[in-house]
Amino acid sequence: MVSIHISIVEGNPHLRSLLTWHLQQAGYLVNQSATLQSARQAFLHRQPTLAIIDSDLPDGDGIELCRWLYQQKQSLILILSARNSEKDVVNGLKAGADDYLRKPFGMQEFMARVEVLTRRLGSRAAPLHLDYGQLKIDLAQRRVQFHGEYIELTPQEFSLLYVLAQAEGTPLSRADLLRRAWPEEIDNPRTIDTHVLSLRKKIETDPRQPNLIQTVRNVGYRFNLEMLAEMTSALEANIIASTKGNHNGHSINKIPAHNVSR
């Protein structure tokens, strides 16, 4: 069986251990979190194939964690909940859960639900790499390669870059970036500016005149995929020219961005 990484976020230590034991016996790779905060930190480093989330965690609402994780579009989600009304189930599914299991439940039913969910991986497995020419994002190892070299990013910088790139050029507000990248900082939207500045120093040719991570006036930030495409085309042209014995230099023409300030 292909290794499937499952993360259990459950406040009850006895239930958490029991679920972990059964999943490991079935051949799954399992890690555990007891709180909302520890789960978020773990997900920043590596998002699981399947997240099993208790709706009532000691330090917060598991449904909110489900909503945040769903926005990353990398993990399947199973909610475990003592909230048994139809409204509760509907709210959980609308928050992004792929399935909702009401407590108390039998272990056979739990394992069957997990098996059904993981069976979907053949049709909806998330890509392990994002390739934008000169920029390659390795989602499994959480590494970034730029111009053929790996660059060191903090977990926060990686999450921010991934969210910006995944938006495919659409401007995102600071609040939206926080909500998608690391919602534990939601009370301080300006923290985005600090991380953008740090990220620009690592991937921009001239951080004072950024071309990749652009400031969109009165909105927030966007990632300039057009510039990446032009960089890639220019590099390919240089390679072709060099193979033909043409050693003349080629400059990269910058595409003007509308409604964008640096």
WOVEN-V715763 format. One record per backbone hydrogen bond with DSSP energy under -0.5 kcal/mol. NH is the residue of the N-H (numbers start at 1). CO is the residue of the C=O. E is the energy in kcal/mol with one decimal. If there is no record, write none. Layout:
BEGIN
nh->NH co->CO e->E
nh->NH co->CO e->E
END
This chain:
BEGIN
nh->6 co->4 e->-0.6
nh->6 co->29 e->-3.6
nh->7 co->50 e->-2.5
nh->8 co->31 e->-2.5
nh->9 co->7 e->-0.6
nh->9 co->52 e->-3.4
nh->10 co->8 e->-0.7
nh->10 co->33 e->-1.9
nh->13 co->11 e->-0.7
nh->16 co->12 e->-2.6
nh->17 co->13 e->-2.1
nh->18 co->14 e->-2.1
nh->19 co->15 e->-2.7
nh->20 co->16 e->-2.1
nh->21 co->17 e->-2.3
nh->22 co->18 e->-2.0
nh->23 co->19 e->-2.3
nh->24 co->20 e->-2.6
nh->25 co->21 e->-2.1
nh->26 co->22 e->-1.2
nh->27 co->24 e->-1.4
nh->28 co->23 e->-2.3
nh->29 co->4 e->-2.3
nh->30 co->28 e->-0.6
nh->31 co->6 e->-2.0
nh->33 co->8 e->-2.6
nh->39 co->35 e->-1.8
nh->40 co->36 e->-2.3
nh->41 co->37 e->-2.1
nh->42 co->38 e->-2.0
nh->43 co->39 e->-2.6
nh->44 co->40 e->-1.6
nh->45 co->41 e->-0.9
nh->45 co->42 e->-0.6
nh->46 co->42 e->-2.2
nh->49 co->5 e->-2.0
nh->50 co->5 e->-1.8
nh->51 co->76 e->-3.0
nh->52 co->7 e->-3.2
nh->52 co->50 e->-0.5
nh->53 co->51 e->-0.6
nh->53 co->78 e->-2.5
nh->54 co->9 e->-2.9
nh->55 co->80 e->-2.4
nh->57 co->55 e->-0.6
nh->57 co->60 e->-1.8
nh->58 co->34 e->-0.6
nh->60 co->57 e->-1.3
nh->62 co->55 e->-2.1
nh->62 co->60 e->-0.6
nh->63 co->55 e->-0.7
nh->64 co->61 e->-0.7
nh->65 co->61 e->-1.2
nh->66 co->62 e->-2.3
nh->67 co->63 e->-2.3
nh->68 co->64 e->-2.3
nh->69 co->65 e->-2.7
nh->70 co->66 e->-2.5
nh->71 co->67 e->-1.3
nh->72 co->68 e->-0.7
nh->72 co->69 e->-1.0
nh->73 co->69 e->-0.6
nh->73 co->70 e->-1.1
nh->74 co->69 e->-0.6
nh->76 co->49 e->-2.8
nh->78 co->51 e->-2.9
nh->79 co->99 e->-2.3
nh->80 co->53 e->-2.7
nh->81 co->101 e->-2.1
nh->84 co->82 e->-0.9
nh->89 co->85 e->-2.0
nh->90 co->86 e->-2.6
nh->91 co->87 e->-2.5
nh->92 co->88 e->-2.1
nh->93 co->89 e->-2.4
nh->94 co->90 e->-2.5
nh->95 co->91 e->-1.4
nh->96 co->93 e->-1.2
nh->97 co->92 e->-1.8
nh->98 co->77 e->-2.4
nh->99 co->77 e->-1.3
nh->101 co->79 e->-3.2
nh->102 co->100 e->-0.5
nh->103 co->81 e->-3.4
nh->110 co->106 e->-2.2
nh->111 co->107 e->-2.6
nh->112 co->108 e->-2.0
nh->113 co->109 e->-2.4
nh->114 co->110 e->-2.2
nh->115 co->111 e->-2.3
nh->116 co->112 e->-2.3
nh->117 co->113 e->-2.3
nh->118 co->114 e->-2.7
nh->119 co->115 e->-1.4
nh->120 co->117 e->-1.5
nh->121 co->118 e->-1.4
nh->122 co->119 e->-0.8
nh->123 co->120 e->-2.0
nh->124 co->120 e->-1.8
nh->125 co->121 e->-1.3
nh->130 co->137 e->-2.6
nh->132 co->130 e->-0.6
nh->132 co->135 e->-3.3
nh->134 co->132 e->-1.0
nh->136 co->134 e->-0.5
nh->136 co->145 e->-2.7
nh->137 co->130 e->-2.9
nh->138 co->136 e->-0.6
nh->138 co->143 e->-3.2
nh->139 co->128 e->-2.2
nh->139 co->137 e->-0.8
nh->140 co->128 e->-1.1
nh->142 co->138 e->-1.1
nh->143 co->138 e->-1.4
nh->144 co->151 e->-0.6
nh->145 co->136 e->-2.8
nh->146 co->149 e->-3.3
nh->147 co->134 e->-2.2
nh->149 co->146 e->-1.6
nh->151 co->144 e->-2.3
nh->153 co->151 e->-0.6
nh->158 co->154 e->-2.6
nh->159 co->155 e->-2.2
nh->160 co->156 e->-2.2
nh->161 co->157 e->-2.6
nh->162 co->158 e->-2.7
nh->163 co->159 e->-2.3
nh->164 co->160 e->-2.4
nh->165 co->161 e->-2.8
nh->166 co->162 e->-2.6
nh->167 co->163 e->-1.2
nh->168 co->165 e->-1.6
nh->169 co->164 e->-0.6
nh->170 co->167 e->-1.4
nh->172 co->221 e->-3.2
nh->174 co->219 e->-0.6
nh->177 co->173 e->-2.5
nh->178 co->174 e->-2.5
nh->179 co->175 e->-2.3
nh->180 co->176 e->-1.9
nh->181 co->177 e->-2.8
nh->182 co->178 e->-1.2
nh->185 co->182 e->-1.7
nh->186 co->183 e->-1.7
nh->188 co->185 e->-2.4
nh->191 co->188 e->-2.1
nh->192 co->189 e->-1.7
nh->193 co->190 e->-0.7
nh->194 co->190 e->-1.0
nh->195 co->191 e->-1.8
nh->196 co->192 e->-2.6
nh->197 co->193 e->-2.3
nh->198 co->194 e->-2.0
nh->199 co->195 e->-2.6
nh->200 co->196 e->-2.7
nh->201 co->197 e->-1.5
nh->202 co->198 e->-0.6
nh->202 co->199 e->-1.0
nh->203 co->199 e->-1.4
nh->204 co->200 e->-2.3
nh->209 co->206 e->-2.0
nh->210 co->207 e->-0.6
nh->214 co->212 e->-0.9
nh->214 co->222 e->-2.5
nh->215 co->261 e->-0.9
nh->216 co->214 e->-0.6
nh->216 co->220 e->-2.3
nh->217 co->215 e->-0.7
nh->217 co->259 e->-0.6
nh->219 co->216 e->-2.2
nh->220 co->216 e->-1.4
nh->221 co->172 e->-2.5
nh->222 co->214 e->-2.1
nh->224 co->212 e->-3.2
nh->224 co->222 e->-0.5
nh->225 co->223 e->-1.5
nh->228 co->224 e->-1.3
nh->229 co->225 e->-2.4
nh->230 co->226 e->-2.0
nh->231 co->227 e->-2.5
nh->232 co->228 e->-2.4
nh->233 co->229 e->-2.3
nh->234 co->230 e->-2.7
nh->235 co->231 e->-2.3
nh->236 co->232 e->-2.5
nh->237 co->233 e->-2.3
nh->238 co->234 e->-2.1
nh->239 co->235 e->-2.3
nh->240 co->236 e->-2.4
nh->241 co->237 e->-2.5
nh->242 co->238 e->-2.5
nh->243 co->239 e->-1.9
nh->244 co->240 e->-0.9
nh->244 co->241 e->-0.5
nh->245 co->242 e->-1.3
nh->246 co->241 e->-2.9
nh->247 co->245 e->-0.8
nh->253 co->251 e->-0.7
nh->260 co->257 e->-0.9
nh->261 co->215 e->-2.3
END
